[in-house]
Amino acid sequence: MRCSTSRFRCARSRSRRWTGACAAVLAVLGVQAPSAAPLMRPDADVVQKLLDDLVRRDGFPAALAAVRSRDGRVRDYTAGVGDLRTRARTPVDGEVRIGSNTKTFVSVVVLQLAGEGKVRLDEPVETYLPGLIRGNGNDGRRVTVRQLLQHTSGLPEYTMFLDLAVAPYRYDYYEPRRLLDMALQQKPAFAPGTRWKYTNTNYIVAGLLIERVTGRPVAEEITNRVIRRLGLRHTYFPAVGERGIRGPHPDGYQQDPGKPLVDMTDLDPSWAWAAGQMVSTPAEINRFFGAVVGGKLLKPEQLREMRRTVAVSPRVPAGYGLGLFRRPLRCGGQSWGHGGDIPGYSTWNSVTDDGRAAAIAVTRTPFPSEAAEKHLDAAIQTALCGS
């Protein structure tokens, strides 16, 4: 997958190589900022119908959602089947691979380290990882920590070298340094700080930085600093060699053009590592992003830095902060989130400053059509804004 410049979605290369676990939560680029409209409480039947349509009309095997209203009420939804072979029901708030939502967890840890005085956002990466980024014009002395988290570093993408659609490779284990070495075979996409481009390599480096500064594995830091702190029982960073999903979950499927659906539930997610390896549920994704935006995980100064966004395109009224997308809502105001794709699963999510939250996961990649993408975005907007 790669983050397309024409849409906030993950486009696939013709060679079937996955060129990134990028955010899928945001709407089609080029839309105009919505005018304010009366805020309406989302009707449960409307949200359920939209999920049913994602299955019936758009061909997703399953859809799962969790919606939290401004008064704190949480509703869970399911549609479709969790297993196409057995026709088992989709588990309520089932565990799914959350792809690039992992990046927000990583960003939170880096920002916590900044709040502790252990990392400086505008310091070169070289300060913390001396000599690591070298070759083909890539230079860690010119890239700052902020630029990693903001996707303005210009570092090249590593995932273009992976072909996860070929069954043997989906079970391979990849060391993080091996992933970085793949990226550094290429020249930078642009000079650091001059453009924005979504690149998974940035968060591989951010994960390595966390490990160097703390002396502990990135999975442990995320677990201790975020997951346990929030009491998330179904959110985790898979262990080395772990291929399955631990708790109740729908199976995830991939369908390449002209090919049958392939069950991709079990795979080794090490190729995504700090850029997209984690597992969670829709409800716990909402809790995490609500805690981030609500200031429960970061000091005020670091939260302000996280929410300072840069434009991702001159044609779109949205921005990217430090591991966080900002998007306008059709009912007025804005929402914050990320989203992520990984073979078999796509997760879209947004939260608002007044406590509303919505997360929807579907179990087929890539999207069967552009219309399906628009329908999924409409479901998120309806969940947050009402019918």
C-alpha positions as CSV (number, residue, x, y, z in Angstrom):
1,M,0.0,0.0,0.0
2,R,1.1,3.5,-0.5
3,C,-0.5,6.8,0.5
4,S,-1.9,8.2,-2.7
5,T,-1.5,11.9,-3.4
6,S,-4.9,12.0,-5.0
7,R,-6.8,10.5,-2.0
8,F,-6.4,9.7,1.6
9,R,-6.4,6.0,0.9
10,C,-3.9,3.3,0.3
11,A,-3.3,2.7,-3.4
12,R,-1.7,-0.5,-4.6
13,S,1.1,-0.9,-7.1
14,R,0.6,-2.9,-10.2
15,S,3.3,-5.3,-9.0
16,R,1.0,-6.1,-6.0
17,R,3.7,-5.0,-3.6
18,W,2.4,-3.3,-0.5
19,T,4.0,0.1,-0.4
20,G,2.9,1.2,3.0
21,A,0.3,0.8,5.8
22,C,-1.1,4.3,5.3
23,A,-4.0,6.1,6.8
24,A,-7.4,5.3,5.2
25,V,-9.6,7.3,7.6
26,L,-9.8,10.5,5.6
27,A,-12.1,11.4,2.9
28,V,-11.4,11.9,-0.8
29,L,-8.9,14.7,-1.4
30,G,-10.1,17.7,-3.2
31,V,-13.4,18.1,-1.3
32,Q,-14.3,21.5,-0.1
33,A,-14.4,22.3,3.6
34,P,-18.0,21.6,4.8
35,S,-20.2,24.4,5.9
36,A,-21.6,24.2,9.4
37,A,-24.8,22.2,9.8
38,P,-26.9,21.5,12.8
39,L,-25.4,18.7,14.9
40,M,-27.7,15.8,15.0
41,R,-27.4,12.7,17.3
42,P,-26.5,9.7,15.1
43,D,-29.4,7.3,14.8
44,A,-28.5,3.7,15.6
45,D,-30.5,2.4,12.7
46,V,-28.8,4.7,10.3
47,V,-25.3,3.6,11.3
48,Q,-26.4,0.0,11.2
49,K,-27.8,0.4,7.7
50,L,-24.6,2.0,6.5
51,L,-22.6,-0.9,7.8
52,D,-25.0,-3.4,6.3
53,D,-24.6,-1.6,2.9
54,L,-20.8,-1.9,3.2
55,V,-21.3,-5.6,3.2
56,R,-24.3,-6.0,0.9
57,R,-23.4,-3.3,-1.7
58,D,-19.6,-2.9,-1.5
59,G,-18.6,-6.5,-0.9
60,F,-16.8,-6.3,2.5
61,P,-17.1,-9.7,4.3
62,A,-17.5,-7.9,7.6
63,A,-17.8,-4.5,9.1
64,L,-17.4,-3.6,12.8
65,A,-18.0,-0.2,14.4
66,A,-17.9,1.5,17.7
67,V,-19.5,5.0,18.2
68,R,-19.4,7.2,21.2
69,S,-21.8,10.1,21.5
70,R,-21.0,13.4,23.2
71,D,-22.7,12.2,26.4
72,G,-20.4,9.3,26.6
73,R,-22.8,6.6,25.4
74,V,-21.1,3.9,23.4
75,R,-22.7,1.7,20.8
76,D,-21.2,-1.3,19.0
77,Y,-22.3,-2.5,15.5
78,T,-21.5,-5.4,13.3
79,A,-22.4,-6.5,9.8
80,G,-21.6,-9.5,7.6
81,V,-19.7,-12.6,8.7
82,G,-16.5,-13.1,10.5
83,D,-15.5,-16.1,8.5
84,L,-16.5,-16.7,4.9
85,R,-15.9,-20.5,5.2
86,T,-17.9,-21.2,8.4
87,R,-20.3,-18.2,8.1
88,A,-19.5,-17.5,11.8
89,R,-21.0,-14.2,13.1
90,T,-18.8,-11.1,13.2
91,P,-17.7,-10.7,16.8
92,V,-18.9,-7.5,18.5
93,D,-15.9,-5.2,19.0
94,G,-13.6,-7.9,17.7
95,E,-9.9,-7.5,17.4
96,V,-8.4,-6.4,14.1
97,R,-5.0,-5.4,12.8
98,I,-5.0,-1.6,12.9
99,G,-2.1,-0.9,10.6
100,S,-1.0,2.7,10.6
101,N,-2.9,3.6,13.7
102,T,0.2,2.2,15.3
103,K,2.0,5.4,14.3
104,T,0.0,7.5,16.7
105,F,1.0,5.2,19.6
106,V,4.6,5.6,18.5
107,S,4.3,9.4,18.2
108,V,2.7,9.6,21.7
109,V,5.7,7.7,23.2
110,V,8.2,10.0,21.4
111,L,6.3,13.1,22.7
112,Q,6.2,11.7,26.2
113,L,10.0,11.4,26.0
114,A,10.1,15.0,24.8
115,G,8.1,16.0,27.8
116,E,10.6,14.2,30.0
117,G,13.5,16.1,28.4
118,K,15.0,13.0,26.8
119,V,14.2,13.9,23.2
120,R,14.1,17.3,21.4
121,L,11.7,17.5,18.5
122,D,13.9,19.8,16.4
123,E,17.1,17.9,17.1
124,P,18.6,15.9,14.3
125,V,18.0,12.2,14.3
126,E,21.8,11.9,14.2
127,T,21.9,13.0,17.9
128,Y,20.0,9.9,19.0
129,L,20.9,7.4,16.2
130,P,24.5,8.4,15.1
131,G,25.5,7.1,11.7
132,L,22.3,5.2,11.2
133,I,20.8,7.2,8.3
134,R,23.4,7.3,5.6
135,G,23.6,6.5,1.9
136,N,22.3,7.7,-1.5
137,G,21.9,11.2,-0.2
138,N,20.0,10.2,3.0
139,D,21.6,11.9,6.0
140,G,20.4,11.7,9.6
141,R,22.2,15.0,10.3
142,R,19.7,16.9,8.2
143,V,16.5,15.1,9.4
144,T,14.8,16.1,12.6
145,V,12.7,14.1,15.0
146,R,9.7,16.4,14.2
147,Q,10.1,15.7,10.5
148,L,10.0,11.9,11.1
149,L,6.7,12.2,13.0
150,Q,5.3,14.7,10.6
151,H,6.2,12.9,7.3
152,T,8.3,15.8,6.1
153,S,11.7,14.1,6.3
154,G,11.9,13.1,2.6
155,L,13.1,9.6,3.6
156,P,12.3,7.0,0.9
157,E,9.7,4.3,1.3
158,Y,10.9,0.7,2.2
159,T,7.6,-1.2,1.6
160,M,8.0,-1.1,-2.2
161,F,10.5,-3.9,-1.8
162,L,7.9,-6.3,-0.1
163,D,5.5,-8.6,-1.9
164,L,3.2,-9.8,0.8
165,A,0.7,-11.2,-1.6
166,V,3.0,-14.1,-2.2
167,A,2.1,-16.6,0.5
168,P,5.7,-17.7,1.6
169,Y,6.7,-14.1,2.3
170,R,3.8,-13.2,4.5
171,Y,5.3,-15.4,7.2
172,D,8.9,-14.0,7.0
173,Y,10.3,-12.1,9.9
174,Y,11.9,-8.7,9.2
175,E,14.3,-7.0,11.6
176,P,13.7,-3.2,11.8
177,R,17.2,-2.4,10.6
178,R,16.6,-4.6,7.5
179,L,13.5,-2.5,6.7
180,L,15.6,0.7,7.0
181,D,18.3,-0.8,4.8
182,M,15.7,-1.4,2.1
183,A,14.7,2.2,2.2
184,L,18.2,3.6,2.1
185,Q,18.9,1.8,-1.2
186,Q,17.0,4.8,-2.7
187,K,17.6,8.5,-2.8
188,P,15.5,10.9,-0.7
189,A,12.1,11.9,-2.1
190,F,12.9,15.5,-1.3
191,A,15.0,17.7,0.9
192,P,14.0,17.5,4.6
193,G,11.3,19.9,5.6
194,T,10.4,21.0,2.1
195,R,7.3,18.8,1.4
196,W,4.9,16.4,3.0
197,K,4.8,12.7,1.9
198,Y,3.4,9.8,3.9
199,T,6.3,7.4,4.3
200,N,6.4,4.3,6.6
201,T,10.1,4.6,6.9
202,N,9.7,7.6,9.2
203,Y,8.1,5.5,11.9
204,I,10.6,2.7,11.6
205,V,13.2,5.2,12.5
206,A,11.0,6.7,15.2
207,G,10.7,3.2,16.7
208,L,14.5,2.7,16.6
209,L,14.9,6.1,18.3
210,I,12.6,5.1,21.1
211,E,14.6,1.9,21.7
212,R,17.9,3.8,21.7
213,V,16.7,6.5,24.1
214,T,15.0,4.2,26.5
215,G,17.1,1.1,26.2
216,R,13.9,-1.0,26.0
217,P,11.9,-2.6,23.1
218,V,9.3,-0.2,21.5
219,A,6.6,-2.7,22.2
220,E,7.3,-2.6,25.9
221,E,7.4,1.2,25.9
222,I,4.0,1.4,24.1
223,T,2.5,-1.2,26.5
224,N,3.7,0.5,29.7
225,R,3.2,4.1,28.7
226,V,-0.1,3.8,26.8
227,I,-1.9,0.5,26.8
228,R,-1.7,-0.3,30.5
229,R,-2.1,3.3,31.5
230,L,-5.5,3.4,29.7
231,G,-6.5,-0.2,30.7
232,L,-6.8,-1.4,27.1
233,R,-7.4,-5.1,27.3
234,H,-7.5,-6.0,23.6
235,T,-4.8,-3.7,22.3
236,Y,-1.3,-5.0,21.9
237,F,1.9,-5.0,19.9
238,P,2.3,-8.6,18.6
239,A,5.3,-10.5,20.0
240,V,8.2,-11.6,17.7
241,G,7.0,-14.5,15.7
242,E,3.3,-14.1,16.6
243,R,1.2,-14.7,13.4
244,G,-2.3,-14.9,14.7
245,I,-4.7,-12.6,16.4
246,R,-5.2,-13.4,20.1
247,G,-8.8,-12.6,20.9
248,P,-12.2,-13.0,19.1
249,H,-11.8,-11.5,15.6
250,P,-13.1,-11.5,12.1
251,D,-10.9,-13.0,9.4
252,G,-9.3,-10.5,7.0
253,Y,-9.2,-11.0,3.3
254,Q,-7.2,-9.7,0.4
255,Q,-8.3,-9.8,-3.3
256,D,-5.9,-8.7,-6.0
257,P,-7.4,-7.8,-9.4
258,G,-8.6,-10.9,-11.2
259,K,-7.8,-13.2,-8.3
260,P,-10.0,-14.9,-5.6
261,L,-10.2,-13.7,-2.1
262,V,-7.3,-14.9,0.1
263,D,-7.5,-15.2,3.9
264,M,-4.7,-13.0,5.3
265,T,-5.7,-13.2,8.9
266,D,-2.5,-15.0,9.9
267,L,0.8,-13.3,8.9
268,D,4.0,-12.1,10.4
269,P,3.4,-8.3,10.8
270,S,7.1,-7.6,11.6
271,W,7.4,-6.0,8.2
272,A,5.2,-3.2,9.5
273,W,6.8,-2.9,13.0
274,A,6.5,0.6,14.5
275,A,4.7,1.8,11.3
276,G,1.8,-0.6,11.5
277,Q,2.1,-3.8,13.5
278,M,-0.5,-3.4,16.3
279,V,-3.9,-5.0,17.0
280,S,-6.9,-3.4,18.7
281,T,-10.7,-3.1,18.6
282,P,-12.9,-0.3,17.4
283,A,-14.0,0.7,20.9
284,E,-10.4,0.7,22.2
285,I,-9.2,2.7,19.2
286,N,-11.8,5.3,20.2
287,R,-10.6,5.2,23.8
288,F,-7.0,5.7,22.8
289,F,-7.6,8.6,20.4
290,G,-10.0,10.2,22.9
291,A,-7.3,10.0,25.5
292,V,-4.7,11.5,23.2
293,V,-6.9,14.5,22.1
294,G,-8.2,14.9,25.7
295,G,-4.7,15.4,27.1
296,K,-4.6,12.2,29.2
297,L,-1.4,11.0,27.7
298,L,0.6,14.1,26.9
299,K,1.6,17.3,28.7
300,P,-0.1,20.4,27.3
301,E,3.1,21.6,25.4
302,Q,3.6,18.2,23.7
303,L,-0.1,17.9,22.8
304,R,0.0,21.4,21.2
305,E,3.0,20.2,19.1
306,M,1.1,17.1,18.1
307,R,-1.9,19.1,16.9
308,R,0.2,21.6,14.9
309,T,-0.5,20.4,11.4
310,V,1.0,20.9,7.9
311,A,-0.9,20.8,4.7
312,V,-0.9,17.4,3.0
313,S,-2.0,18.9,-0.4
314,P,-3.0,22.4,-1.6
315,R,-6.3,20.8,-2.7
316,V,-7.5,19.4,0.5
317,P,-8.8,21.1,3.7
318,A,-7.0,18.7,6.1
319,G,-3.6,18.5,7.7
320,Y,-1.2,16.2,9.4
321,G,0.4,16.9,12.8
322,L,2.7,14.5,14.7
323,G,1.2,11.2,14.0
324,L,-2.3,12.6,13.8
325,F,-4.6,13.7,10.9
326,R,-7.0,16.6,11.2
327,R,-10.1,16.7,9.0
328,P,-13.1,18.9,8.7
329,L,-16.6,17.6,9.5
330,R,-19.6,18.2,7.3
331,C,-21.5,19.3,10.4
332,G,-18.9,21.9,11.3
333,G,-15.8,21.8,13.3
334,Q,-13.0,19.2,13.0
335,S,-12.0,15.7,14.0
336,W,-8.7,14.0,14.8
337,G,-7.6,10.5,14.0
338,H,-5.4,8.4,11.8
339,G,-6.6,5.1,10.3
340,G,-4.7,2.3,8.8
341,D,-4.5,-0.5,6.2
342,I,-2.7,-3.8,6.4
343,P,-3.4,-6.9,4.3
344,G,-7.0,-8.1,5.2
345,Y,-8.1,-5.1,7.3
346,S,-8.8,-1.4,6.9
347,T,-9.7,0.8,9.9
348,W,-11.1,4.3,9.8
349,N,-11.4,6.5,12.9
350,S,-12.0,10.0,14.2
351,V,-12.6,11.7,17.5
352,T,-13.7,15.3,18.3
353,D,-12.7,17.7,21.1
354,D,-16.2,17.4,22.6
355,G,-15.9,13.7,23.1
356,R,-17.6,12.2,20.0
357,A,-15.7,9.2,18.5
358,A,-16.2,6.7,15.7
359,A,-14.2,3.8,14.4
360,I,-15.1,1.4,11.6
361,A,-13.1,-1.7,10.5
362,V,-13.7,-3.6,7.4
363,T,-12.2,-7.0,6.5
364,R,-11.2,-6.7,2.8
365,T,-8.3,-5.0,1.1
366,P,-7.9,-3.3,-1.2
367,F,-11.2,-1.5,-1.5
368,P,-13.3,-3.1,-4.1
369,S,-14.1,0.4,-5.6
370,E,-13.8,4.1,-5.1
371,A,-17.5,4.1,-4.3
372,A,-16.8,1.8,-1.4
373,E,-14.3,4.2,0.0
374,K,-16.8,7.1,-0.2
375,H,-19.4,4.9,1.5
376,L,-17.0,4.2,4.4
377,D,-16.2,7.8,4.8
378,A,-19.9,8.7,4.8
379,A,-20.4,6.2,7.6
380,I,-17.8,7.9,9.7
381,Q,-19.3,11.3,9.0
382,T,-22.8,10.1,9.9
383,A,-21.6,8.4,13.1
384,L,-20.0,11.7,14.2
385,C,-22.5,14.2,12.8
386,G,-25.8,12.3,12.7
387,S,-28.0,11.4,9.7
